[in-house]
Amino acid sequence: MASVGPKQKLSKARTGKRRSANLKIESSSVNVCKNCGEVKRAHFACPKCGTYDEKRSVKVKTNENKESK
């Protein structure tokens, strides 16, 4: 019974091309906040004004709050 193996040696370039197809880095999607115009991550609250889905959902900490303490 013959063992099954590769018929020819794969070159380093061909092996690298196959591996790199699965390692592609996808950039995270970004949107613009409809309330303040700041760039924000999709499906996350805006870091500047705290709105999500056009509703204020998160209190945003500012430097003014830290200085007053």
C-alpha positions in Angstrom: 0.0 0.0 0.0 1.5 3.3 -1.1 1.4 6.3 1.2 -0.3 9.5 -0.1 1.9 12.5 -0.1 2.7 15.6 -2.2 3.5 15.0 -5.8 5.8 18.0 -6.1 7.5 20.3 -3.6 5.7 23.6 -3.2 7.9 26.7 -3.5 8.3 29.1 -0.6 6.5 31.8 -2.7 3.5 29.6 -3.4 3.3 28.6 0.3 3.5 32.2 1.4 0.8 33.3 -1.0 -1.6 30.6 0.3 -0.9 31.6 4.0 -1.2 35.3 3.4 -4.6 34.9 1.9 -5.9 34.0 5.4 -3.9 36.6 7.3 -5.3 39.8 5.7 -5.9 42.6 8.2 -9.3 44.2 8.0 -9.6 47.8 9.0 -12.3 48.5 11.5 -15.2 50.4 10.0 -15.6 54.0 11.1 -18.5 56.4 10.7 -19.1 60.0 11.3 -21.3 61.0 14.3 -24.5 62.6 13.1 -24.7 64.8 16.2 -21.2 66.3 16.4 -19.4 65.2 13.3 -16.6 63.4 15.1 -15.2 60.2 13.6 -16.3 57.2 15.7 -16.3 53.4 15.5 -19.4 51.7 14.0 -21.9 50.3 16.5 -20.2 52.2 19.4 -21.2 55.4 21.2 -19.5 58.6 20.1 -16.5 59.3 22.4 -17.0 63.1 22.1 -20.7 63.6 22.7 -21.9 60.2 24.0 -24.7 59.6 21.5 -25.6 56.3 20.0 -28.4 55.8 17.4 -29.1 59.6 17.7 -29.9 59.3 21.4 -27.7 60.4 24.3 -26.7 57.2 26.0 -23.3 57.7 27.7 -22.1 60.5 30.0 -18.8 61.7 28.6 -16.0 62.6 31.0 -14.2 65.8 30.2 -11.1 67.4 31.5 -13.2 70.2 33.2 -14.7 67.6 35.6 -11.3 66.3 36.6 -9.9 69.8 37.3 -12.8 70.9 39.5 -12.2 68.0 42.0 
